[in-house]
Amino acid sequence: MKRILYILIAFIALANNSQAQQKNLDKVVAVVGNNIILLSELNQQYAIYLNQGNPADERVKCMYLQQMLIQKLLKQQAEIDSIIVDEKQVDDELDKRMRYQMQRMGGQEKLEQFLNKSILQYKDEMRGDVKEGLIAQKMQAKITENATITPHEVKKYFESYHKDSLPDIGAEVEVGEIALYPKLTKAEKQPYIDKLEELRKRIVAGEDFGFLAKSYSEDPGSASEGGDYGFIDRTMMVKEFTAWAFKLRAGEISPVFETDFGFHIVQVIERRGEQAHVRHILIKPRFTAESIERLKLKADSIYNDINAKRYPFSYAASTYSDNKETQYNGGMLLYADNVTNRTTFIPVEKLDPNVFMVIDTMQVGQISKPFYFAPDKMGNEGYKILYLKSKIPPHKGSLELDYPKFKERAQKEKEDKIVSEWFEKRKETTYIKIDEEFGGCNELKLWFKNNK
């Protein structure tokens, strides 16, 4: 069962609808037990589809309505079985999605600039749908909790393929990296600190914070709004920012402080319990040629120590790498084919082209010499050392090479069968009503048999 994922641009498109249009859209198109599905909700999913660049196709609405019916039926049963999701789980899922979207967009500032709203506002809009999705997911997990798969079943599933129909598996690699970012000395940082301290003094002396933020802040997501972030909670910002935002009283301004993004001053406008309305000014330091040269010497030293077997690559990654995503994973890069599944086996075509160019001529087990990488979408630059752990060439699906893949497919097939049987029984005992407007949907024919 696929969860419905929400992408950013759809909310922007929907936000532009007038209130009158929204009223016209709010028609009940389906009822499942005591849960309803509105036409506006269905059109929202269709807007997501269109804004992904897909061609207009009214039949897609049939598919989305079926997905929504399934989710409502799961939610209906979850209510009967007293299955709940606590607010911390919802917060964690929202935070995970925010991190995923920020990574895609190149940082929090760019995400908020794209949304034209704060992260907190966006999370509030998503909260209800995310909670319902988690409840449905938890209900489905309960239905399939005993669907364990044995090695014999995996082998039987693999053997169900005709030899000519085995899937083609592309080349995959396991790659580790040590990413090193330049650091400025205290003397190199001082001009940026002084610049921001001067702005702080001007604000304390009576100049307008918003005007100075618009004029000097280098945060693209908030500068045009006078540095205003709106209301934030304790989970939304990096720890240094959060510490000052929740330490200050309304109207107070922080001293200059540093985060991974640069140097900040923060002012709290208003406090509401565990939320703070804040604005800030950001000054980003520029790395010097000297800082890059120091970094190269450090990278060369680490490379030489690994080659001399003074310590293994994994130790060097956990000790020296500045990539927090891989630092405590032995430096291994991870590939996510969806939001939840992550693996160290990365399809070659999904690799960063700069990484591929380096490992393409490497042998398995080899460590690359340090190489410079230009600023990426997060603004990071520096030196990397790569480790090619394994390389699997393109091949027909093999139980020996691809056991985890076939196990996952066999597991899914078994779970899908259990869920399908469950749905057939629940549809017979649950009140279901679908608007006749969707009577032509092939996907919904079985549901219409239960129209009551």
C-alpha positions in Angstrom: 0.0 0.0 0.0 1.5 3.3 -1.0 1.3 6.2 1.3 0.2 9.4 -0.3 3.2 11.8 -0.2 2.6 15.5 -0.3 5.0 17.7 -2.3 5.5 21.3 -1.9 4.3 22.9 -5.0 0.8 21.6 -4.7 0.1 23.5 -1.6 1.3 26.7 -3.2 -1.1 26.2 -6.1 -4.0 25.3 -3.8 -3.3 28.3 -1.6 -4.1 30.6 -4.5 -7.7 29.3 -4.7 -10.3 31.7 -3.6 -12.6 31.0 -0.6 -15.6 30.8 -3.0 -13.9 28.2 -5.1 -13.1 26.2 -2.0 -16.8 26.2 -1.1 -17.8 24.9 -4.5 -15.2 22.1 -4.2 -16.3 20.9 -0.8 -18.7 18.2 -2.0 -18.8 14.8 -0.3 -17.7 12.2 -2.9 -17.4 9.2 -0.7 -18.3 7.9 2.8 -16.5 5.1 4.5 -18.1 4.2 7.9 -18.2 7.5 9.7 -15.4 9.1 7.6 -16.0 11.3 4.5 -13.9 12.2 1.5 -14.4 15.7 0.0 -14.0 16.6 -3.6 -11.6 19.3 -2.5 -9.4 16.6 -0.9 -9.4 14.6 -4.1 -8.7 17.7 -6.2 -5.8 18.5 -4.0 -4.2 15.1 -4.8 -4.8 15.7 -8.5 -3.1 19.1 -8.2 -0.1 17.3 -6.7 -0.1 15.0 -9.8 -0.3 17.9 -12.2 2.3 20.0 -10.5 4.7 17.1 -10.8 4.7 17.9 -14.5 2.3 15.0 -15.5 -0.3 15.4 -18.3 -3.9 16.1 -17.4 -5.8 12.8 -17.1 -9.1 12.7 -15.2 -8.7 8.9 -14.8 -5.9 9.6 -12.3 -8.6 10.9 -10.0 -10.1 7.3 -9.9 -6.7 6.0 -8.7 -6.4 8.6 -6.0 -10.0 8.1 -4.8 -9.3 4.4 -4.5 -6.2 5.1 -2.4 -8.2 7.5 -0.2 -11.0 4.9 0.3 -8.4 2.3 1.4 -6.9 4.8 3.9 -10.3 5.7 5.3 -11.2 2.0 5.6 -8.0 1.4 7.6 -8.7 4.4 9.7 -12.2 3.2 10.4 -11.0 -0.1 11.6 -8.2 1.6 13.6 -10.9 3.5 15.5 -12.7 0.3 16.3 -9.5 -1.4 17.4 -8.5 1.7 19.5 -5.3 2.2 17.5 -3.9 5.6 18.1 -0.8 7.6 17.1 0.6 9.9 19.7 1.6 13.5 18.8 5.3 12.8 19.2 5.1 10.2 16.4 3.3 12.8 14.2 6.0 15.4 15.1 8.8 12.9 14.3 7.2 12.1 10.9 6.7 15.8 10.1 10.3 16.5 11.0 11.5 13.6 8.9 9.6 14.9 5.9 10.8 18.4 6.5 14.4 17.2 6.5 13.8 15.3 3.3 12.3 18.3 1.6 15.0 20.7 2.9 17.6 18.3 1.5 15.9 18.3 -1.9 15.6 22.1 -1.9 19.1 22.9 -0.6 18.4 24.0 2.9 15.7 25.5 5.2 16.0 29.0 3.8 15.4 27.8 0.2 12.5 25.6 1.2 10.8 28.5 3.0 11.5 30.8 0.1 9.9 28.3 -2.2 6.9 27.8 0.0 6.5 31.5 0.7 5.7 30.5 4.3 7.4 29.3 7.4 8.2 25.7 8.1 5.8 25.8 11.1 2.9 27.0 8.9 3.6 24.2 6.4 3.8 21.6 9.1 0.5 22.8 10.5 -1.1 22.3 7.1 0.2 18.8 6.8 -0.4 17.6 10.3 -3.9 16.2 9.9 -3.2 14.2 6.8 0.1 12.9 8.2 -1.6 11.8 11.4 -4.3 9.9 9.5 -1.7 8.3 7.2 0.3 7.1 10.2 -2.9 5.6 11.8 -3.7 3.8 8.6 -0.1 2.6 8.3 -0.2 1.3 11.9 -3.5 -0.5 11.2 -2.1 -2.1 8.1 1.0 -3.2 10.1 -1.3 -4.9 12.6 -3.1 -6.7 9.8 0.2 -8.1 8.4 2.1 -8.5 11.7 2.2 -12.3 11.4 3.2 -12.3 7.7 6.7 -13.5 8.2 8.6 -14.9 5.2 11.0 -17.9 5.3 14.0 -18.6 3.2 12.1 -21.4 1.6 9.3 -19.0 0.6 11.8 -16.6 -0.9 13.3 -19.4 -2.9 9.9 -20.5 -4.1 9.0 -16.9 -5.0 12.2 -16.6 -7.0 11.6 -19.9 -8.8 8.1 -18.6 -9.8 9.8 -16.4 -12.4 10.4 -17.8 -15.8 14.1 -17.6 -16.7 13.4 -15.0 -19.4 11.3 -12.8 -17.1 13.8 -12.3 -14.3 14.3 -8.6 -13.7 17.3 -6.8 -15.1 19.3 -5.4 -12.2 21.6 -2.5 -13.0 25.1 -1.9 -11.7 25.2 -1.0 -8.0 28.0 0.1 -5.8 28.7 0.6 -2.1 30.6 3.8 -1.5 32.0 5.4 1.6 33.1 9.1 1.9 35.0 11.3 4.2 33.8 14.9 3.5 35.9 17.7 4.9 34.6 21.3 5.0 37.0 24.3 5.5 37.2 26.0 8.8 38.0 29.7 9.4 40.4 30.8 12.1 39.2 33.2 14.8 40.9 36.1 12.9 39.3 35.1 9.6 35.8 35.0 11.3 36.2 38.4 13.1 35.2 40.7 10.1 31.9 38.9 9.8 31.3 39.0 13.6 32.2 42.7 13.6 29.8 43.4 10.8 26.9 41.7 12.5 27.8 43.3 15.9 27.6 46.7 14.2 24.1 45.9 12.9 23.1 44.8 16.4 24.3 48.1 17.9 22.3 50.0 15.3 19.1 48.1 16.2 19.7 48.6 19.9 20.1 52.3 19.2 16.7 52.4 17.6 17.1 51.5 13.9 14.4 49.1 12.5 15.4 45.4 12.7 13.2 44.5 9.6 14.8 47.2 7.4 18.3 46.1 8.3 17.4 42.5 7.7 16.1 43.3 4.3 19.2 45.3 3.5 21.9 43.0 4.9 20.7 39.5 5.8 22.0 36.7 3.5 19.1 34.3 4.4 17.2 34.0 1.1 14.2 32.5 2.9 13.6 35.4 5.3 15.5 38.5 4.2 12.7 39.8 2.0 10.3 39.5 5.0 12.6 41.5 7.3 14.2 38.4 8.7 10.8 37.1 10.0 10.5 33.4 10.5 7.1 33.4 12.1 6.4 31.0 15.0 8.9 28.2 15.5 9.1 25.3 17.9 12.1 23.6 19.5 12.4 21.0 16.7 12.6 23.3 13.6 16.0 25.0 13.9 19.6 24.0 14.6 20.4 23.7 18.3 22.3 27.0 18.6 19.4 29.0 17.0 16.8 27.2 19.2 18.8 27.8 22.3 18.7 31.6 21.9 15.2 31.7 20.5 13.8 30.1 23.7 16.2 31.8 26.1 15.2 35.4 25.2 12.1 37.3 26.3 9.9 39.1 23.9 11.7 42.1 22.4 15.2 40.9 23.4 18.0 40.5 20.9 20.7 37.8 21.1 24.4 38.4 20.9 26.1 37.3 17.7 26.3 33.5 17.6 27.5 30.9 15.0 25.8 27.9 13.4 26.6 25.8 10.4 24.9 28.4 8.2 26.9 31.4 9.4 26.6 34.1 12.0 23.2 35.3 13.4 21.5 37.7 15.6 17.9 36.7 16.7 15.1 38.8 18.1 12.1 37.3 19.8 8.9 39.1 18.9 6.4 37.0 20.9 6.3 33.8 23.0 3.3 31.4 23.1 4.1 28.5 25.3 6.5 26.2 23.4 6.5 28.4 20.3 8.4 31.6 19.7 7.9 34.2 16.9 11.4 35.2 15.8 13.3 37.1 13.2 17.0 37.1 12.5 19.8 38.5 10.4 22.3 36.0 8.9 25.8 36.8 7.6 27.6 34.0 5.7 31.4 33.8 5.9 33.4 33.4 2.8 36.2 30.7 2.9 39.7 32.0 2.1 42.3 30.4 -0.1 44.3 29.8 3.1 41.4 27.8 4.7 41.1 25.6 1.6 44.9 25.0 1.6 44.8 24.0 5.3 42.0 21.6 4.5 43.9 20.0 1.7 46.8 19.3 4.0 44.4 17.8 6.5 42.8 15.6 3.8 46.3 14.4 2.6 47.2 13.5 6.2 44.1 11.5 6.7 44.6 9.7 3.4 48.2 8.8 4.2 47.2 7.5 7.6 44.5 5.2 6.1 46.9 4.0 3.5 49.5 3.3 6.1 46.8 1.3 8.0 47.1 3.5 11.1 43.3 3.3 11.3 40.5 2.0 9.0 38.4 4.1 6.7 35.4 3.7 9.0 37.3 5.1 12.0 38.5 8.1 9.9 34.9 8.8 8.7 33.5 8.8 12.3 36.4 10.9 13.6 37.0 13.4 10.9 34.1 13.6 8.4 31.9 16.7 8.4 29.0 14.9 6.7 26.7 14.3 9.6 24.4 12.0 7.5 27.2 9.4 7.1 29.6 10.2 9.9 28.4 7.5 12.2 27.7 5.0 9.5 31.3 4.2 8.7 31.1 6.9 6.1 28.8 4.8 3.8 26.5 6.7 1.5 22.9 5.7 1.6 20.3 5.5 -1.2 16.6 5.9 -0.5 14.2 4.6 -3.2 11.4 6.1 -1.1 11.0 8.0 2.1 11.5 5.0 4.4 13.7 2.4 2.7 17.4 3.2 2.7 20.3 1.0 1.6 24.0 1.2 1.1 23.7 -0.3 -2.4 23.3 2.6 -4.8 22.4 2.3 -8.5 25.3 3.7 -10.5 22.9 6.1 -12.3 21.8 7.6 -9.0 25.3 8.5 -7.9 26.5 12.1 -7.8 28.3 12.5 -11.2 31.4 13.8 -9.4 31.5 10.7 -7.2 31.0 8.4 -10.2 33.9 10.0 -12.1 36.2 9.2 -9.2 35.1 5.6 -8.5 34.7 4.6 -12.1 38.4 3.6 -12.4 38.8 2.4 -8.8 39.1 -1.2 -7.8 36.9 -2.7 -5.0 38.6 -2.0 -1.6 40.5 1.0 -2.9 40.7 4.5 -1.3 40.7 7.5 -3.6 43.2 10.4 -3.2 41.6 13.5 -1.7 39.8 15.7 -4.4 38.3 19.1 -4.2 34.5 19.5 -4.6 32.8 22.8 -5.5 29.9 24.2 -3.4 27.0 21.8 -3.5 23.3 22.6 -3.1 23.7 23.0 0.7 26.6 25.5 0.1 29.3 23.0 1.3 32.6 22.8 -0.4 35.9 21.2 0.5 37.7 17.8 0.0 36.5 14.3 -0.2 38.1 10.9 0.2 36.1 7.9 -1.3 36.1 4.2 -0.5 34.7 1.7 -3.0 33.5 -1.1 -0.8 31.7 -3.2 -3.4 30.6 -3.2 -7.0 28.0 -5.4 -8.6 27.8 -5.3 -12.5 24.5 -5.3 -14.4 22.9 -8.8 -14.4 19.7 -10.8 -14.5 18.1 -11.1 -11.1 20.0 -13.7 -9.0 19.0 -15.3 -5.7 22.6 -15.3 -4.7 23.4 -11.6 -5.5 19.9 -10.2 -5.0 18.4 -12.2 -2.1 17.4 -9.1 -0.1 15.5 -7.7 -3.1 13.6 -10.9 -3.8 12.9 -11.4 -0.1 11.4 -7.9 0.0 9.3 -8.7 -3.1 8.1 -12.0 -1.7 7.3 -10.3 1.7 5.3 -7.6 -0.1 3.4 -10.2 -2.2 2.4 -12.1 1.0 1.4 -8.9 2.8 -0.6 -7.7 -0.2 -2.6 -11.0 -0.3 -3.4 -10.8 3.4 -4.4 -7.1 3.1 -6.6 -7.8 0.0 -8.4 -10.6 1.9 -8.9 -8.3 4.8 -10.4 -5.6 2.6 -12.8 -7.9 0.9 -14.2 -8.9 4.3 -14.3 -5.3 5.7 -16.0 -3.9 2.6 -18.9 -6.3 3.2 -19.5 -5.1 6.7 -18.7 -1.4 6.4 -21.0 1.3 5.2 -19.5 2.6 1.9 -21.2 5.2 -0.4 -19.4 6.6 -3.5 -20.8 9.5 -5.6 -22.2 8.2 -9.0 -19.9 10.8 -10.7 -17.2 8.2 -10.4 -19.3 5.2 -11.6 -17.1 5.0 -14.7 -13.9 4.3 -12.8 -12.6 0.8 -13.4 -10.6 0.9 -10.2 -13.8 1.5 -8.2 -16.0 -1.2 -9.7 -15.5 -3.5 -6.8 -16.2 -0.7 -4.3 -19.4 0.2 -6.1 -20.7 -3.3 -5.5 -20.8 -2.3 -1.9 -22.5 1.1 -2.6 -25.2 1.3 0.1 
